[in-house]
Amino acid sequence: MEKNVVIYSLPTCPHCKRAKEYLSQKGISYVDYDVGKDKVRAKEMIEKSGQMDTPVILVDDEMVVGFNQSKLNKLLSKK
């Protein structure tokens, strides 16, 4: 089953870049919101995560703050 993956990121964020590369390598499609340009999405990210750090990654309804590969793997492999 396809997961719904959203990443809130900044183009200057090295952890965001690594997270997106990782998802792409695994063949996972995702929606990428540049919170530097999109203030509505930036506000949404802060409301959901309670912080301003990027990346914030949502896998279905579960959140990963930062690039945590093991947590992402666990969420992506959940049935």
PyMOL Python script that loads the backbone (N, CA, C, O; Angstrom):
from pymol import cmd

cmd.read_pdbstr("""\
ATOM      1  N   MET A   1       0.846  -1.194   0.000  1.00  0.00           N
ATOM      2  CA  MET A   1       0.000   0.000   0.000  1.00  0.00           C
ATOM      3  C   MET A   1       0.885   1.249   0.000  1.00  0.00           C
ATOM      4  O   MET A   1       1.842   1.353   0.767  1.00  0.00           O
ATOM      5  N   GLU A   2       0.544   2.178  -0.868  1.00  0.00           N
ATOM      6  CA  GLU A   2       1.303   3.426  -1.001  1.00  0.00           C
ATOM      7  C   GLU A   2       1.094   4.307   0.229  1.00  0.00           C
ATOM      8  O   GLU A   2      -0.031   4.502   0.689  1.00  0.00           O
ATOM      9  N   LYS A   3       2.189   4.826   0.744  1.00  0.00           N
ATOM     10  CA  LYS A   3       2.129   5.733   1.893  1.00  0.00           C
ATOM     11  C   LYS A   3       1.968   7.167   1.394  1.00  0.00           C
ATOM     12  O   LYS A   3       2.446   7.520   0.316  1.00  0.00           O
ATOM     13  N   ASN A   4       1.295   7.977   2.187  1.00  0.00           N
ATOM     14  CA  ASN A   4       1.175   9.400   1.902  1.00  0.00           C
ATOM     15  C   ASN A   4       2.322  10.095   2.633  1.00  0.00           C
ATOM     16  O   ASN A   4       2.313  10.182   3.861  1.00  0.00           O
ATOM     17  N   VAL A   5       3.310  10.590   1.881  1.00  0.00           N
ATOM     18  CA  VAL A   5       4.505  11.175   2.481  1.00  0.00           C
ATOM     19  C   VAL A   5       4.598  12.651   2.100  1.00  0.00           C
ATOM     20  O   VAL A   5       4.520  13.014   0.926  1.00  0.00           O
ATOM     21  N   VAL A   6       4.767  13.488   3.119  1.00  0.00           N
ATOM     22  CA  VAL A   6       4.928  14.931   2.932  1.00  0.00           C
ATOM     23  C   VAL A   6       6.195  15.344   3.661  1.00  0.00           C
ATOM     24  O   VAL A   6       6.441  14.914   4.789  1.00  0.00           O
ATOM     25  N   ILE A   7       7.005  16.186   3.009  1.00  0.00           N
ATOM     26  CA  ILE A   7       8.202  16.710   3.667  1.00  0.00           C
ATOM     27  C   ILE A   7       8.159  18.235   3.616  1.00  0.00           C
ATOM     28  O   ILE A   7       7.998  18.836   2.553  1.00  0.00           O
ATOM     29  N   TYR A   8       8.304  18.836   4.777  1.00  0.00           N
ATOM     30  CA  TYR A   8       8.424  20.289   4.896  1.00  0.00           C
ATOM     31  C   TYR A   8       9.923  20.562   4.956  1.00  0.00           C
ATOM     32  O   TYR A   8      10.619  20.058   5.837  1.00  0.00           O
ATOM     33  N   SER A   9      10.414  21.366   4.012  1.00  0.00           N
ATOM     34  CA  SER A   9      11.865  21.510   3.899  1.00  0.00           C
ATOM     35  C   SER A   9      12.275  22.930   3.519  1.00  0.00           C
ATOM     36  O   SER A   9      11.450  23.795   3.225  1.00  0.00           O
ATOM     37  N   LEU A  10      13.581  23.121   3.540  1.00  0.00           N
ATOM     38  CA  LEU A  10      14.216  24.346   3.050  1.00  0.00           C
ATOM     39  C   LEU A  10      15.307  23.931   2.063  1.00  0.00           C
ATOM     40  O   LEU A  10      15.974  22.920   2.280  1.00  0.00           O
ATOM     41  N   PRO A  11      15.501  24.691   0.985  1.00  0.00           N
ATOM     42  CA  PRO A  11      16.523  24.314   0.003  1.00  0.00           C
ATOM     43  C   PRO A  11      17.943  24.355   0.561  1.00  0.00           C
ATOM     44  O   PRO A  11      18.834  23.704   0.016  1.00  0.00           O
ATOM     45  N   THR A  12      18.167  25.100   1.626  1.00  0.00           N
ATOM     46  CA  THR A  12      19.512  25.214   2.210  1.00  0.00           C
ATOM     47  C   THR A  12      19.769  24.199   3.317  1.00  0.00           C
ATOM     48  O   THR A  12      20.848  24.192   3.910  1.00  0.00           O
ATOM     49  N   CYS A  13      18.800  23.349   3.599  1.00  0.00           N
ATOM     50  CA  CYS A  13      18.882  22.392   4.714  1.00  0.00           C
ATOM     51  C   CYS A  13      19.517  21.076   4.245  1.00  0.00           C
ATOM     52  O   CYS A  13      18.927  20.361   3.436  1.00  0.00           O
ATOM     53  N   PRO A  14      20.720  20.751   4.750  1.00  0.00           N
ATOM     54  CA  PRO A  14      21.375  19.511   4.308  1.00  0.00           C
ATOM     55  C   PRO A  14      20.621  18.249   4.733  1.00  0.00           C
ATOM     56  O   PRO A  14      20.642  17.250   4.014  1.00  0.00           O
ATOM     57  N   HIS A  15      19.960  18.280   5.887  1.00  0.00           N
ATOM     58  CA  HIS A  15      19.193  17.108   6.327  1.00  0.00           C
ATOM     59  C   HIS A  15      17.958  16.904   5.455  1.00  0.00           C
ATOM     60  O   HIS A  15      17.531  15.773   5.225  1.00  0.00           O
ATOM     61  N   CYS A  16      17.387  18.004   4.973  1.00  0.00           N
ATOM     62  CA  CYS A  16      16.246  17.916   4.055  1.00  0.00           C
ATOM     63  C   CYS A  16      16.688  17.241   2.760  1.00  0.00           C
ATOM     64  O   CYS A  16      16.008  16.354   2.243  1.00  0.00           O
ATOM     65  N   LYS A  17      17.824  17.670   2.251  1.00  0.00           N
ATOM     66  CA  LYS A  17      18.353  17.104   1.008  1.00  0.00           C
ATOM     67  C   LYS A  17      18.599  15.609   1.172  1.00  0.00           C
ATOM     68  O   LYS A  17      18.246  14.825   0.291  1.00  0.00           O
ATOM     69  N   ARG A  18      19.200  15.204   2.289  1.00  0.00           N
ATOM     70  CA  ARG A  18      19.462  13.782   2.539  1.00  0.00           C
ATOM     71  C   ARG A  18      18.161  12.992   2.640  1.00  0.00           C
ATOM     72  O   ARG A  18      18.064  11.880   2.122  1.00  0.00           O
ATOM     73  N   ALA A  19      17.170  13.564   3.302  1.00  0.00           N
ATOM     74  CA  ALA A  19      15.878  12.881   3.452  1.00  0.00           C
ATOM     75  C   ALA A  19      15.220  12.682   2.089  1.00  0.00           C
ATOM     76  O   ALA A  19      14.704  11.602   1.802  1.00  0.00           O
ATOM     77  N   LYS A  20      15.236  13.713   1.251  1.00  0.00           N
ATOM     78  CA  LYS A  20      14.625  13.604  -0.078  1.00  0.00           C
ATOM     79  C   LYS A  20      15.381  12.611  -0.953  1.00  0.00           C
ATOM     80  O   LYS A  20      14.764  11.837  -1.686  1.00  0.00           O
ATOM     81  N   GLU A  21      16.705  12.626  -0.883  1.00  0.00           N
ATOM     82  CA  GLU A  21      17.505  11.652  -1.642  1.00  0.00           C
ATOM     83  C   GLU A  21      17.187  10.236  -1.186  1.00  0.00           C
ATOM     84  O   GLU A  21      17.048   9.330  -2.007  1.00  0.00           O
ATOM     85  N   TYR A  22      17.073  10.048   0.114  1.00  0.00           N
ATOM     86  CA  TYR A  22      16.773   8.732   0.674  1.00  0.00           C
ATOM     87  C   TYR A  22      15.411   8.233   0.185  1.00  0.00           C
ATOM     88  O   TYR A  22      15.287   7.090  -0.254  1.00  0.00           O
ATOM     89  N   LEU A  23      14.396   9.089   0.262  1.00  0.00           N
ATOM     90  CA  LEU A  23      13.061   8.700  -0.193  1.00  0.00           C
ATOM     91  C   LEU A  23      13.079   8.364  -1.681  1.00  0.00           C
ATOM     92  O   LEU A  23      12.465   7.384  -2.103  1.00  0.00           O
ATOM     93  N   SER A  24      13.774   9.166  -2.473  1.00  0.00           N
ATOM     94  CA  SER A  24      13.864   8.918  -3.914  1.00  0.00           C
ATOM     95  C   SER A  24      14.563   7.593  -4.204  1.00  0.00           C
ATOM     96  O   SER A  24      14.123   6.835  -5.068  1.00  0.00           O
ATOM     97  N   GLN A  25      15.647   7.311  -3.487  1.00  0.00           N
ATOM     98  CA  GLN A  25      16.376   6.050  -3.677  1.00  0.00           C
ATOM     99  C   GLN A  25      15.497   4.843  -3.362  1.00  0.00           C
ATOM    100  O   GLN A  25      15.640   3.788  -3.980  1.00  0.00           O
ATOM    101  N   LYS A  26      14.596   4.997  -2.407  1.00  0.00           N
ATOM    102  CA  LYS A  26      13.687   3.908  -2.034  1.00  0.00           C
ATOM    103  C   LYS A  26      12.460   3.848  -2.945  1.00  0.00           C
ATOM    104  O   LYS A  26      11.616   2.964  -2.797  1.00  0.00           O
ATOM    105  N   GLY A  27      12.364   4.791  -3.888  1.00  0.00           N
ATOM    106  CA  GLY A  27      11.230   4.808  -4.805  1.00  0.00           C
ATOM    107  C   GLY A  27       9.947   5.298  -4.167  1.00  0.00           C
ATOM    108  O   GLY A  27       8.853   4.978  -4.632  1.00  0.00           O
ATOM    109  N   ILE A  28      10.076   6.078  -3.099  1.00  0.00           N
ATOM    110  CA  ILE A  28       8.910   6.611  -2.383  1.00  0.00           C
ATOM    111  C   ILE A  28       8.576   7.986  -2.956  1.00  0.00           C
ATOM    112  O   ILE A  28       9.415   8.887  -2.960  1.00  0.00           O
ATOM    113  N   SER A  29       7.345   8.138  -3.438  1.00  0.00           N
ATOM    114  CA  SER A  29       6.935   9.459  -3.911  1.00  0.00           C
ATOM    115  C   SER A  29       6.513  10.298  -2.705  1.00  0.00           C
ATOM    116  O   SER A  29       5.996   9.778  -1.717  1.00  0.00           O
ATOM    117  N   TYR A  30       6.744  11.591  -2.810  1.00  0.00           N
ATOM    118  CA  TYR A  30       6.439  12.485  -1.693  1.00  0.00           C
ATOM    119  C   TYR A  30       6.093  13.868  -2.216  1.00  0.00           C
ATOM    120  O   TYR A  30       6.445  14.240  -3.335  1.00  0.00           O
ATOM    121  N   VAL A  31       5.395  14.618  -1.376  1.00  0.00           N
ATOM    122  CA  VAL A  31       5.091  16.019  -1.654  1.00  0.00           C
ATOM    123  C   VAL A  31       6.088  16.839  -0.858  1.00  0.00           C
ATOM    124  O   VAL A  31       6.273  16.613   0.338  1.00  0.00           O
ATOM    125  N   ASP A  32       6.732  17.794  -1.522  1.00  0.00           N
ATOM    126  CA  ASP A  32       7.757  18.623  -0.883  1.00  0.00           C
ATOM    127  C   ASP A  32       7.257  20.059  -0.782  1.00  0.00           C
ATOM    128  O   ASP A  32       6.957  20.693  -1.793  1.00  0.00           O
ATOM    129  N   TYR A  33       7.172  20.564   0.438  1.00  0.00           N
ATOM    130  CA  TYR A  33       6.784  21.955   0.662  1.00  0.00           C
ATOM    131  C   TYR A  33       8.007  22.753   1.094  1.00  0.00           C
ATOM    132  O   TYR A  33       8.627  22.450   2.113  1.00  0.00           O
ATOM    133  N   ASP A  34       8.346  23.768   0.319  1.00  0.00           N
ATOM    134  CA  ASP A  34       9.452  24.679   0.649  1.00  0.00           C
ATOM    135  C   ASP A  34       8.906  25.734   1.602  1.00  0.00           C
ATOM    136  O   ASP A  34       8.254  26.688   1.178  1.00  0.00           O
ATOM    137  N   VAL A  35       9.176  25.556   2.891  1.00  0.00           N
ATOM    138  CA  VAL A  35       8.608  26.453   3.901  1.00  0.00           C
ATOM    139  C   VAL A  35       9.288  27.822   3.915  1.00  0.00           C
ATOM    140  O   VAL A  35       8.836  28.728   4.614  1.00  0.00           O
ATOM    141  N   GLY A  36      10.358  27.977   3.159  1.00  0.00           N
ATOM    142  CA  GLY A  36      10.979  29.283   3.009  1.00  0.00           C
ATOM    143  C   GLY A  36      10.184  30.180   2.076  1.00  0.00           C
ATOM    144  O   GLY A  36      10.171  31.401   2.231  1.00  0.00           O
ATOM    145  N   LYS A  37       9.517  29.559   1.100  1.00  0.00           N
ATOM    146  CA  LYS A  37       8.729  30.309   0.121  1.00  0.00           C
ATOM    147  C   LYS A  37       7.241  30.294   0.433  1.00  0.00           C
ATOM    148  O   LYS A  37       6.526  31.236   0.089  1.00  0.00           O
ATOM    149  N   ASP A  38       6.771  29.242   1.076  1.00  0.00           N
ATOM    150  CA  ASP A  38       5.341  29.055   1.316  1.00  0.00           C
ATOM    151  C   ASP A  38       5.032  29.273   2.799  1.00  0.00           C
ATOM    152  O   ASP A  38       5.176  28.366   3.618  1.00  0.00           O
ATOM    153  N   LYS A  39       4.611  30.480   3.120  1.00  0.00           N
ATOM    154  CA  LYS A  39       4.374  30.845   4.528  1.00  0.00           C
ATOM    155  C   LYS A  39       3.187  30.091   5.132  1.00  0.00           C
ATOM    156  O   LYS A  39       3.170  29.825   6.334  1.00  0.00           O
ATOM    157  N   VAL A  40       2.201  29.747   4.310  1.00  0.00           N
ATOM    158  CA  VAL A  40       1.054  28.980   4.803  1.00  0.00           C
ATOM    159  C   VAL A  40       1.519  27.597   5.249  1.00  0.00           C
ATOM    160  O   VAL A  40       1.122  27.116   6.310  1.00  0.00           O
ATOM    161  N   ARG A  41       2.364  26.958   4.436  1.00  0.00           N
ATOM    162  CA  ARG A  41       2.892  25.631   4.787  1.00  0.00           C
ATOM    163  C   ARG A  41       3.859  25.723   5.971  1.00  0.00           C
ATOM    164  O   ARG A  41       3.931  24.805   6.788  1.00  0.00           O
ATOM    165  N   ALA A  42       4.597  26.826   6.064  1.00  0.00           N
ATOM    166  CA  ALA A  42       5.500  27.016   7.210  1.00  0.00           C
ATOM    167  C   ALA A  42       4.688  27.069   8.502  1.00  0.00           C
ATOM    168  O   ALA A  42       5.056  26.448   9.499  1.00  0.00           O
ATOM    169  N   LYS A  43       3.590  27.806   8.479  1.00  0.00           N
ATOM    170  CA  LYS A  43       2.721  27.900   9.658  1.00  0.00           C
ATOM    171  C   LYS A  43       2.122  26.533   9.985  1.00  0.00           C
ATOM    172  O   LYS A  43       2.048  26.138  11.149  1.00  0.00           O
ATOM    173  N   GLU A  44       1.699  25.823   8.954  1.00  0.00           N
ATOM    174  CA  GLU A  44       1.142  24.478   9.124  1.00  0.00           C
ATOM    175  C   GLU A  44       2.170  23.543   9.772  1.00  0.00           C
ATOM    176  O   GLU A  44       1.838  22.779  10.678  1.00  0.00           O
ATOM    177  N   MET A  45       3.419  23.609   9.301  1.00  0.00           N
ATOM    178  CA  MET A  45       4.492  22.776   9.844  1.00  0.00           C
ATOM    179  C   MET A  45       4.709  23.076  11.325  1.00  0.00           C
ATOM    180  O   MET A  45       4.842  22.159  12.136  1.00  0.00           O
ATOM    181  N   ILE A  46       4.745  24.353  11.672  1.00  0.00           N
ATOM    182  CA  ILE A  46       4.970  24.755  13.066  1.00  0.00           C
ATOM    183  C   ILE A  46       3.809  24.288  13.945  1.00  0.00           C
ATOM    184  O   ILE A  46       4.022  23.807  15.058  1.00  0.00           O
ATOM    185  N   GLU A  47       2.574  24.432  13.438  1.00  0.00           N
ATOM    186  CA  GLU A  47       1.408  23.991  14.211  1.00  0.00           C
ATOM    187  C   GLU A  47       1.437  22.482  14.437  1.00  0.00           C
ATOM    188  O   GLU A  47       1.095  22.012  15.522  1.00  0.00           O
ATOM    189  N   LYS A  48       1.840  21.723  13.425  1.00  0.00           N
ATOM    190  CA  LYS A  48       1.857  20.257  13.544  1.00  0.00           C
ATOM    191  C   LYS A  48       3.012  19.760  14.397  1.00  0.00           C
ATOM    192  O   LYS A  48       2.845  18.838  15.195  1.00  0.00           O
ATOM    193  N   SER A  49       4.191  20.369  14.231  1.00  0.00           N
ATOM    194  CA  SER A  49       5.391  19.840  14.892  1.00  0.00           C
ATOM    195  C   SER A  49       5.754  20.580  16.174  1.00  0.00           C
ATOM    196  O   SER A  49       6.464  20.042  17.024  1.00  0.00           O
ATOM    197  N   GLY A  50       5.267  21.819  16.315  1.00  0.00           N
ATOM    198  CA  GLY A  50       5.614  22.614  17.484  1.00  0.00           C
ATOM    199  C   GLY A  50       7.004  23.223  17.404  1.00  0.00           C
ATOM    200  O   GLY A  50       7.535  23.687  18.413  1.00  0.00           O
ATOM    201  N   GLN A  51       7.595  23.226  16.220  1.00  0.00           N
ATOM    202  CA  GLN A  51       8.935  23.797  16.074  1.00  0.00           C
ATOM    203  C   GLN A  51       9.166  24.298  14.658  1.00  0.00           C
ATOM    204  O   GLN A  51       8.346  24.093  13.763  1.00  0.00           O
ATOM    205  N   MET A  52      10.307  24.962  14.478  1.00  0.00           N
ATOM    206  CA  MET A  52      10.625  25.554  13.183  1.00  0.00           C
ATOM    207  C   MET A  52      11.757  24.823  12.462  1.00  0.00           C
ATOM    208  O   MET A  52      12.152  25.233  11.371  1.00  0.00           O
ATOM    209  N   ASP A  53      12.286  23.747  13.053  1.00  0.00           N
ATOM    210  CA  ASP A  53      13.377  23.003  12.423  1.00  0.00           C
ATOM    211  C   ASP A  53      12.865  22.187  11.240  1.00  0.00           C
ATOM    212  O   ASP A  53      11.726  21.719  11.240  1.00  0.00           O
ATOM    213  N   THR A  54      13.712  22.024  10.242  1.00  0.00           N
ATOM    214  CA  THR A  54      13.400  21.180   9.100  1.00  0.00           C
ATOM    215  C   THR A  54      14.450  20.089   8.987  1.00  0.00           C
ATOM    216  O   THR A  54      15.569  20.266   9.470  1.00  0.00           O
ATOM    217  N   PRO A  55      14.126  18.985   8.374  1.00  0.00           N
ATOM    218  CA  PRO A  55      12.832  18.656   7.785  1.00  0.00           C
ATOM    219  C   PRO A  55      11.836  18.136   8.825  1.00  0.00           C
ATOM    220  O   PRO A  55      12.208  17.598   9.868  1.00  0.00           O
ATOM    221  N   VAL A  56      10.573  18.318   8.497  1.00  0.00           N
ATOM    222  CA  VAL A  56       9.487  17.639   9.199  1.00  0.00           C
ATOM    223  C   VAL A  56       8.851  16.745   8.140  1.00  0.00           C
ATOM    224  O   VAL A  56       8.409  17.217   7.093  1.00  0.00           O
ATOM    225  N   ILE A  57       8.814  15.458   8.428  1.00  0.00           N
ATOM    226  CA  ILE A  57       8.314  14.481   7.462  1.00  0.00           C
ATOM    227  C   ILE A  57       7.087  13.802   8.047  1.00  0.00           C
ATOM    228  O   ILE A  57       7.114  13.305   9.173  1.00  0.00           O
ATOM    229  N   LEU A  58       6.011  13.787   7.270  1.00  0.00           N
ATOM    230  CA  LEU A  58       4.797  13.085   7.671  1.00  0.00           C
ATOM    231  C   LEU A  58       4.653  11.841   6.808  1.00  0.00           C
ATOM    232  O   LEU A  58       4.677  11.916   5.580  1.00  0.00           O
ATOM    233  N   VAL A  59       4.504  10.705   7.462  1.00  0.00           N
ATOM    234  CA  VAL A  59       4.207   9.450   6.774  1.00  0.00           C
ATOM    235  C   VAL A  59       2.821   9.053   7.251  1.00  0.00           C
ATOM    236  O   VAL A  59       2.636   8.616   8.387  1.00  0.00           O
ATOM    237  N   ASP A  60       1.851   9.214   6.356  1.00  0.00           N
ATOM    238  CA  ASP A  60       0.445   9.113   6.728  1.00  0.00           C
ATOM    239  C   ASP A  60       0.212  10.099   7.880  1.00  0.00           C
ATOM    240  O   ASP A  60       0.375  11.303   7.683  1.00  0.00           O
ATOM    241  N   ASP A  61      -0.160   9.634   9.062  1.00  0.00           N
ATOM    242  CA  ASP A  61      -0.437  10.554  10.175  1.00  0.00           C
ATOM    243  C   ASP A  61       0.709  10.651  11.166  1.00  0.00           C
ATOM    244  O   ASP A  61       0.588  11.333  12.184  1.00  0.00           O
ATOM    245  N   GLU A  62       1.819   9.980  10.888  1.00  0.00           N
ATOM    246  CA  GLU A  62       2.925   9.957  11.845  1.00  0.00           C
ATOM    247  C   GLU A  62       4.046  10.888  11.407  1.00  0.00           C
ATOM    248  O   GLU A  62       4.328  11.027  10.217  1.00  0.00           O
ATOM    249  N   MET A  63       4.684  11.528  12.395  1.00  0.00           N
ATOM    250  CA  MET A  63       5.659  12.578  12.131  1.00  0.00           C
ATOM    251  C   MET A  63       7.072  12.155  12.506  1.00  0.00           C
ATOM    252  O   MET A  63       7.307  11.493  13.516  1.00  0.00           O
ATOM    253  N   VAL A  64       8.005  12.565  11.646  1.00  0.00           N
ATOM    254  CA  VAL A  64       9.431  12.417  11.933  1.00  0.00           C
ATOM    255  C   VAL A  64      10.032  13.812  11.827  1.00  0.00           C
ATOM    256  O   VAL A  64       9.910  14.466  10.791  1.00  0.00           O
ATOM    257  N   VAL A  65      10.676  14.267  12.891  1.00  0.00           N
ATOM    258  CA  VAL A  65      11.337  15.569  12.867  1.00  0.00           C
ATOM    259  C   VAL A  65      12.822  15.316  12.679  1.00  0.00           C
ATOM    260  O   VAL A  65      13.437  14.578  13.448  1.00  0.00           O
ATOM    261  N   GLY A  66      13.394  15.932  11.652  1.00  0.00           N
ATOM    262  CA  GLY A  66      14.783  15.666  11.304  1.00  0.00           C
ATOM    263  C   GLY A  66      14.859  14.452  10.394  1.00  0.00           C
ATOM    264  O   GLY A  66      13.841  13.826  10.098  1.00  0.00           O
ATOM    265  N   PHE A  67      16.062  14.121   9.952  1.00  0.00           N
ATOM    266  CA  PHE A  67      16.242  12.941   9.107  1.00  0.00           C
ATOM    267  C   PHE A  67      16.656  11.774   9.985  1.00  0.00           C
ATOM    268  O   PHE A  67      17.829  11.606  10.318  1.00  0.00           O
ATOM    269  N   ASN A  68      15.664  10.968  10.354  1.00  0.00           N
ATOM    270  CA  ASN A  68      15.877   9.793  11.195  1.00  0.00           C
ATOM    271  C   ASN A  68      15.569   8.568  10.330  1.00  0.00           C
ATOM    272  O   ASN A  68      14.417   8.149  10.215  1.00  0.00           O
ATOM    273  N   GLN A  69      16.617   8.003   9.724  1.00  0.00           N
ATOM    274  CA  GLN A  69      16.442   6.932   8.752  1.00  0.00           C
ATOM    275  C   GLN A  69      15.759   5.703   9.344  1.00  0.00           C
ATOM    276  O   GLN A  69      14.894   5.114   8.696  1.00  0.00           O
ATOM    277  N   SER A  70      16.124   5.309  10.546  1.00  0.00           N
ATOM    278  CA  SER A  70      15.516   4.106  11.132  1.00  0.00           C
ATOM    279  C   SER A  70      14.029   4.316  11.419  1.00  0.00           C
ATOM    280  O   SER A  70      13.222   3.412  11.202  1.00  0.00           O
ATOM    281  N   LYS A  71      13.667   5.499  11.904  1.00  0.00           N
ATOM    282  CA  LYS A  71      12.250   5.778  12.163  1.00  0.00           C
ATOM    283  C   LYS A  71      11.468   5.849  10.852  1.00  0.00           C
ATOM    284  O   LYS A  71      10.340   5.365  10.772  1.00  0.00           O
ATOM    285  N   LEU A  72      12.072   6.455   9.825  1.00  0.00           N
ATOM    286  CA  LEU A  72      11.421   6.506   8.514  1.00  0.00           C
ATOM    287  C   LEU A  72      11.195   5.094   7.980  1.00  0.00           C
ATOM    288  O   LEU A  72      10.107   4.779   7.496  1.00  0.00           O
ATOM    289  N   ASN A  73      12.214   4.248   8.064  1.00  0.00           N
ATOM    290  CA  ASN A  73      12.081   2.862   7.597  1.00  0.00           C
ATOM    291  C   ASN A  73      10.928   2.158   8.291  1.00  0.00           C
ATOM    292  O   ASN A  73      10.134   1.465   7.654  1.00  0.00           O
ATOM    293  N   LYS A  74      10.844   2.342   9.602  1.00  0.00           N
ATOM    294  CA  LYS A  74       9.789   1.695  10.383  1.00  0.00           C
ATOM    295  C   LYS A  74       8.411   2.165   9.909  1.00  0.00           C
ATOM    296  O   LYS A  74       7.507   1.351   9.720  1.00  0.00           O
ATOM    297  N   LEU A  75       8.251   3.478   9.716  1.00  0.00           N
ATOM    298  CA  LEU A  75       6.958   4.015   9.288  1.00  0.00           C
ATOM    299  C   LEU A  75       6.629   3.613   7.855  1.00  0.00           C
ATOM    300  O   LEU A  75       5.476   3.317   7.543  1.00  0.00           O
ATOM    301  N   LEU A  76       7.631   3.600   6.986  1.00  0.00           N
ATOM    302  CA  LEU A  76       7.399   3.259   5.584  1.00  0.00           C
ATOM    303  C   LEU A  76       7.070   1.781   5.400  1.00  0.00           C
ATOM    304  O   LEU A  76       6.389   1.414   4.443  1.00  0.00           O
ATOM    305  N   SER A  77       7.543   0.935   6.302  1.00  0.00           N
ATOM    306  CA  SER A  77       7.294  -0.504   6.168  1.00  0.00           C
ATOM    307  C   SER A  77       6.060  -0.961   6.941  1.00  0.00           C
ATOM    308  O   SER A  77       5.667  -2.123   6.849  1.00  0.00           O
ATOM    309  N   LYS A  78       5.446  -0.051   7.703  1.00  0.00           N
ATOM    310  CA  LYS A  78       4.230  -0.378   8.460  1.00  0.00           C
ATOM    311  C   LYS A  78       3.108  -0.743   7.502  1.00  0.00           C
ATOM    312  O   LYS A  78       2.930  -0.114   6.459  1.00  0.00           O
ATOM    313  N   LYS A  79       2.361  -1.764   7.874  1.00  0.00           N
ATOM    314  CA  LYS A  79       1.213  -2.183   7.046  1.00  0.00           C
ATOM    315  C   LYS A  79      -0.016  -1.405   7.425  1.00  0.00           C
ATOM    316  O   LYS A  79      -1.081  -1.613   6.844  1.00  0.00           O
TER     317      LYS A  79
END
""", "prot")
cmd.dss("prot")
cmd.show_as("cartoon", "prot")
cmd.util.cbc("prot")
cmd.orient("prot")
